[in-house]
Structure formats: C-alpha cells, structure tokens
Amino acid sequence: MEELKNKNTEPSKFMKWFKRVGWAGLIFFTVKGLVWLAIFYFGADALQSCF
C-alpha cells in the first residue's frame, strides 16, 4: 500500500524534464518546430512552381 502512495506523489518524467529545461527550452523547441513547418510548407511550394 505504501508503494502506491509513494508512486503517486513522484513527479512524472515530463515534469522532471520540464523543470530541468524550463520555459526557455519550451519556447526554443516550439519556435524550432514552427520554423521547420514553414520550411516544409514554403519549400514544397517553391519546388512545385519550378516544374
């Protein structure tokens, strides 16, 4: 019974990662993802206009 109690009070892996990386890391990875989406979107459009 005590094992379940301790297991529920431990922070999740995501929360441990988030505390380590912080807001700066979250913003960095969000912007990085948006930049890649823009590259693929506009890159595909540029390739299509070439043919």
N, CA, C and O atoms as a Tinker XYZ file with bonds, in Angstrom:
   204  protein
     1  N      0.826000   -1.185000    0.000000    73     2
     2  CA     0.000000    0.000000    0.000000    64     1     3
     3  C      0.873000    1.253000    0.000000    63     2     4     5
     4  O      0.553000    2.239000   -0.665000    81     3
     5  N      1.957000    1.212000    0.735000    73     3     6
     6  CA     2.838000    2.377000    0.826000    64     5     7
     7  C      3.550000    2.639000   -0.498000    63     6     8     9
     8  O      3.843000    3.788000   -0.830000    81     7
     9  N      3.830000    1.568000   -1.261000    73     7    10
    10  CA     4.473000    1.743000   -2.558000    64     9    11
    11  C      3.589000    2.539000   -3.509000    63    10    12    13
    12  O      4.086000    3.392000   -4.245000    81    11
    13  N      2.295000    2.274000   -3.503000    73    11    14
    14  CA     1.377000    3.015000   -4.357000    64    13    15
    15  C      1.316000    4.481000   -3.954000    63    14    16    17
    16  O      1.235000    5.367000   -4.805000    81    15
    17  N      1.355000    4.725000   -2.674000    73    15    18
    18  CA     1.304000    6.093000   -2.172000    64    17    19
    19  C      2.527000    6.884000   -2.626000    63    18    20    21
    20  O      2.396000    8.031000   -3.052000    81    19
    21  N      3.701000    6.290000   -2.539000    73    19    22
    22  CA     4.927000    6.948000   -2.967000    64    21    23
    23  C      4.967000    7.132000   -4.478000    63    22    24    25
    24  O      5.479000    8.137000   -4.971000    81    23
    25  N      4.439000    6.179000   -5.201000    73    23    26
    26  CA     4.460000    6.244000   -6.657000    64    25    27
    27  C      3.588000    7.395000   -7.164000    63    26    28    29
    28  O      3.955000    8.063000   -8.131000    81    27
    29  N      2.469000    7.630000   -6.540000    73    27    30
    30  CA     1.561000    8.688000   -6.969000    64    29    31
    31  C      2.086000   10.075000   -6.638000    63    30    32    33
    32  O      1.712000   11.042000   -7.301000    81    31
    33  N      2.935000   10.198000   -5.641000    73    31    34
    34  CA     3.436000   11.508000   -5.259000    64    33    35
    35  C      4.690000   11.904000   -6.033000    63    34    36    37
    36  O      5.085000   13.069000   -6.003000    81    35
    37  N      5.321000   10.959000   -6.723000    73    35    38
    38  CA     6.505000   11.276000   -7.511000    64    37    39
    39  C      6.106000   12.063000   -8.758000    63    38    40    41
    40  O      5.104000   11.741000   -9.396000    81    39
    41  N      6.882000   13.094000   -9.113000    73    39    42
    42  CA     6.556000   13.838000  -10.342000    64    41    43
    43  C      6.798000   12.971000  -11.576000    63    42    44    45
    44  O      7.662000   12.095000  -11.572000    81    43
    45  N      6.034000   13.224000  -12.616000    73    43    46
    46  CA     6.161000   12.443000  -13.840000    64    45    47
    47  C      7.475000   12.775000  -14.550000    63    46    48    49
    48  O      8.144000   13.752000  -14.212000    81    47
    49  N      7.829000   11.963000  -15.522000    73    47    50
    50  CA     9.060000   12.187000  -16.285000    64    49    51
    51  C      8.994000   13.509000  -17.037000    63    50    52    53
    52  O      9.996000   14.211000  -17.171000    81    51
    53  N      7.786000   13.845000  -17.533000    73    51    54
    54  CA     7.625000   15.100000  -18.255000    64    53    55
    55  C      7.877000   16.291000  -17.340000    63    54    56    57
    56  O      8.536000   17.252000  -17.735000    81    55
    57  N      7.358000   16.230000  -16.127000    73    55    58
    58  CA     7.541000   17.352000  -15.200000    64    57    59
    59  C      9.004000   17.487000  -14.789000    63    58    60    61
    60  O      9.498000   18.603000  -14.629000    81    59
    61  N      9.697000   16.372000  -14.616000    73    59    62
    62  CA    11.131000   16.436000  -14.304000    64    61    63
    63  C     11.887000   17.084000  -15.458000    63    62    64    65
    64  O     12.760000   17.924000  -15.234000    81    63
    65  N     11.559000   16.699000  -16.690000    73    63    66
    66  CA    12.211000   17.267000  -17.867000    64    65    67
    67  C     11.882000   18.744000  -17.989000    63    66    68    69
    68  O     12.760000   19.558000  -18.276000    81    67
    69  N     10.616000   19.094000  -17.771000    73    67    70
    70  CA    10.188000   20.480000  -17.909000    64    69    71
    71  C     10.874000   21.377000  -16.881000    63    70    72    73
    72  O     11.269000   22.497000  -17.205000    81    71
    73  N     11.017000   20.901000  -15.661000    73    71    74
    74  CA    11.707000   21.698000  -14.635000    64    73    75
    75  C     13.175000   21.881000  -14.984000    63    74    76    77
    76  O     13.754000   22.928000  -14.695000    81    75
    77  N     13.775000   20.890000  -15.593000    73    75    78
    78  CA    15.185000   20.972000  -15.953000    64    77    79
    79  C     15.395000   21.931000  -17.128000    63    78    80    81
    80  O     16.321000   22.741000  -17.109000    81    79
    81  N     14.555000   21.842000  -18.128000    73    79    82
    82  CA    14.716000   22.655000  -19.329000    64    81    83
    83  C     14.136000   24.052000  -19.130000    63    82    84    85
    84  O     14.749000   25.045000  -19.520000    81    83
    85  N     12.968000   24.123000  -18.528000    73    83    86
    86  CA    12.364000   25.411000  -18.234000    64    85    87
    87  C     11.639000   26.036000  -19.409000    63    86    88    89
    88  O     11.478000   25.433000  -20.470000    81    87
    89  N     11.207000   27.268000  -19.182000    73    87    90
    90  CA    10.432000   27.989000  -20.194000    64    89    91
    91  C     11.256000   28.278000  -21.432000    63    90    92    93
    92  O     10.734000   28.231000  -22.546000    81    91
    93  N     12.531000   28.575000  -21.260000    73    91    94
    94  CA    13.377000   28.894000  -22.417000    64    93    95
    95  C     13.451000   27.701000  -23.370000    63    94    96    97
    96  O     13.384000   27.873000  -24.587000    81    95
    97  N     13.586000   26.518000  -22.831000    73    95    98
    98  CA    13.623000   25.320000  -23.668000    64    97    99
    99  C     12.307000   25.067000  -24.371000    63    98   100   101
   100  O     12.285000   24.677000  -25.538000    81    99
   101  N     11.204000   25.289000  -23.663000    73    99   102
   102  CA     9.891000   25.098000  -24.273000    64   101   103
   103  C      9.689000   26.068000  -25.433000    63   102   104   105
   104  O      9.216000   25.672000  -26.498000    81   103
   105  N     10.040000   27.320000  -25.233000    73   103   106
   106  CA     9.909000   28.318000  -26.298000    64   105   107
   107  C     10.834000   27.981000  -27.455000    63   106   108   109
   108  O     10.434000   28.088000  -28.614000    81   107
   109  N     12.072000   27.572000  -27.160000    73   107   110
   110  CA    13.029000   27.220000  -28.208000    64   109   111
   111  C     12.499000   26.100000  -29.090000    63   110   112   113
   112  O     12.519000   26.212000  -30.316000    81   111
   113  N     12.026000   25.020000  -28.477000    73   111   114
   114  CA    11.571000   23.875000  -29.262000    64   113   115
   115  C     10.278000   24.188000  -30.011000    63   114   116   117
   116  O     10.054000   23.649000  -31.095000    81   115
   117  N      9.426000   25.044000  -29.456000    73   115   118
   118  CA     8.211000   25.444000  -30.160000    64   117   119
   119  C      8.552000   26.259000  -31.400000    63   118   120   121
   120  O      8.012000   26.011000  -32.478000    81   119
   121  N      9.444000   27.227000  -31.247000    73   119   122
   122  CA     9.847000   28.050000  -32.385000    64   121   123
   123  C     10.567000   27.206000  -33.428000    63   122   124   125
   124  O     10.356000   27.376000  -34.629000    81   123
   125  N     11.410000   26.304000  -32.969000    73   123   126
   126  CA    12.127000   25.422000  -33.888000    64   125   127
   127  C     11.144000   24.590000  -34.717000    63   126   128   129
   128  O     11.330000   24.439000  -35.924000    81   127
   129  N     10.119000   24.060000  -34.091000    73   127   130
   130  CA     9.122000   23.283000  -34.799000    64   129   131
   131  C      8.357000   24.124000  -35.810000    63   130   132   133
   132  O      8.087000   23.671000  -36.922000    81   131
   133  N      8.008000   25.345000  -35.427000    73   131   134
   134  CA     7.290000   26.226000  -36.353000    64   133   135
   135  C      8.157000   26.601000  -37.543000    63   134   136   137
   136  O      7.660000   26.706000  -38.664000    81   135
   137  N      9.446000   26.804000  -37.310000    73   135   138
   138  CA    10.359000   27.125000  -38.413000    64   137   139
   139  C     10.437000   25.954000  -39.384000    63   138   140   141
   140  O     10.408000   26.160000  -40.598000    81   139
   141  N     10.535000   24.740000  -38.875000    73   139   142
   142  CA    10.588000   23.574000  -39.759000    64   141   143
   143  C      9.297000   23.423000  -40.556000    63   142   144   145
   144  O      9.333000   23.071000  -41.735000    81   143
   145  N      8.157000   23.686000  -39.919000    73   143   146
   146  CA     6.893000   23.612000  -40.649000    64   145   147
   147  C      6.861000   24.647000  -41.772000    63   146   148   149
   148  O      6.391000   24.352000  -42.870000    81   147
   149  N      7.351000   25.840000  -41.508000    73   147   150
   150  CA     7.383000   26.883000  -42.535000    64   149   151
   151  C      8.325000   26.496000  -43.668000    63   150   152   153
   152  O      8.018000   26.729000  -44.837000    81   151
   153  N      9.464000   25.910000  -43.333000    73   151   154
   154  CA    10.418000   25.487000  -44.365000    64   153   155
   155  C      9.783000   24.435000  -45.271000    63   154   156   157
   156  O      9.900000   24.516000  -46.494000    81   155
   157  N      9.112000   23.451000  -44.677000    73   155   158
   158  CA     8.478000   22.413000  -45.495000    64   157   159
   159  C      7.332000   22.978000  -46.321000    63   158   160   161
   160  O      7.159000   22.595000  -47.478000    81   159
   161  N      6.548000   23.882000  -45.745000    73   159   162
   162  CA     5.404000   24.444000  -46.465000    64   161   163
   163  C      5.854000   25.296000  -47.641000    63   162   164   165
   164  O      5.394000   25.106000  -48.767000    81   163
   165  N      6.756000   26.238000  -47.377000    73   163   166
   166  CA     7.205000   27.127000  -48.446000    64   165   167
   167  C      8.184000   26.442000  -49.382000    63   166   168   169
   168  O      8.264000   26.792000  -50.560000    81   167
   169  N      8.927000   25.473000  -48.875000    73   167   170
   170  CA     9.840000   24.714000  -49.722000    64   169   171
   171  C      9.098000   23.875000  -50.737000    63   170   172   173
   172  O      9.501000   23.799000  -51.898000    81   171
   173  N      8.009000   23.241000  -50.309000    73   171   174
   174  CA     7.198000   22.435000  -51.222000    64   173   175
   175  C      6.544000   23.333000  -52.268000    63   174   176   177
   176  O      6.428000   22.949000  -53.432000    81   175
   177  N      6.118000   24.519000  -51.859000    73   175   178
   178  CA     5.508000   25.459000  -52.797000    64   177   179
   179  C      6.534000   25.924000  -53.821000    63   178   180   181
   180  O      6.218000   26.048000  -55.004000    81   179
   181  N      7.748000   26.180000  -53.378000    73   179   182
   182  CA     8.806000   26.634000  -54.300000    64   181   183
   183  C      9.173000   25.522000  -55.279000    63   182   184   185
   184  O      9.403000   25.800000  -56.455000    81   183
   185  N      9.234000   24.274000  -54.825000    73   183   186
   186  CA     9.553000   23.157000  -55.707000    64   185   187
   187  C      8.440000   22.932000  -56.719000    63   186   188   189
   188  O      8.714000   22.588000  -57.869000    81   187
   189  N      7.201000   23.117000  -56.315000    73   187   190
   190  CA     6.083000   22.897000  -57.222000    64   189   191
   191  C      6.065000   23.943000  -58.327000    63   190   192   193
   192  O      5.680000   23.639000  -59.456000    81   191
   193  N      6.470000   25.161000  -58.024000    73   191   194
   194  CA     6.468000   26.213000  -59.039000    64   193   195
   195  C      7.619000   26.034000  -60.036000    63   194   196   197
   196  O      7.591000   26.625000  -61.116000    81   195
   197  N      8.613000   25.240000  -59.696000    73   195   198
   198  CA     9.732000   25.002000  -60.608000    64   197   199
   199  C      9.355000   24.057000  -61.740000    63   198   200   201
   200  O      9.940000   24.121000  -62.821000    81   199
   201  N      8.386000   23.184000  -61.502000    73   199   202
   202  CA     8.043000   22.182000  -62.506000    64   201   203
   203  C      6.898000   22.616000  -63.337000    63   202   204
   204  O      6.476000   21.888000  -64.236000    81   203
